[in-house]
Amino acid sequence: MSQGASVWVVLLLALLGATLPFLSDRLFGLLPLRSKPLALRFGELVVLYGVVGGIGLLFEKRLGQISPQGWEFYAVTGALFIVLAFPGFTWRYLVKHR
């Protein structure tokens, strides 16, 4: 897979991973729950951030040497992940459902 394709795959996985906790009442999309509180959704969001980051790290390792990252990288990617979660959060909590 080329570098450009792997970047797009990671971005699409990040979008899916960020919106999944808010679009599904299942834990990680697999285990059914009666109700999922907001704290559990945020916890799921943190875990999925780590999973998507790990997939990105695997892609980077396959393409060559892994670049060392500081705290700034994780702050920016965490903020991007939260921004990508906003459509799902809006759908779950701000849109009126009949």
Rosetta blueprint (number, residue, H / E / L):
1 M L
2 S L
3 Q H
4 G H
5 A H
6 S H
7 V H
8 W H
9 V H
10 V H
11 L H
12 L H
13 L H
14 A H
15 L H
16 L H
17 G H
18 A H
19 T H
20 L H
21 P H
22 F H
23 L H
24 S L
25 D L
26 R E
27 L E
28 F L
29 G L
30 L L
31 L E
32 P E
33 L L
34 R L
35 S L
36 K L
37 P L
38 L H
39 A H
40 L H
41 R H
42 F H
43 G H
44 E H
45 L H
46 V H
47 V H
48 L H
49 Y H
50 G H
51 V H
52 V H
53 G H
54 G H
55 I H
56 G H
57 L H
58 L H
59 F H
60 E H
61 K H
62 R H
63 L H
64 G L
65 Q L
66 I L
67 S L
68 P L
69 Q L
70 G L
71 W H
72 E H
73 F H
74 Y H
75 A H
76 V H
77 T H
78 G H
79 A H
80 L H
81 F H
82 I H
83 V H
84 L H
85 A H
86 F H
87 P H
88 G H
89 F H
90 T H
91 W H
92 R H
93 Y H
94 L H
95 V L
96 K L
97 H L
98 R L
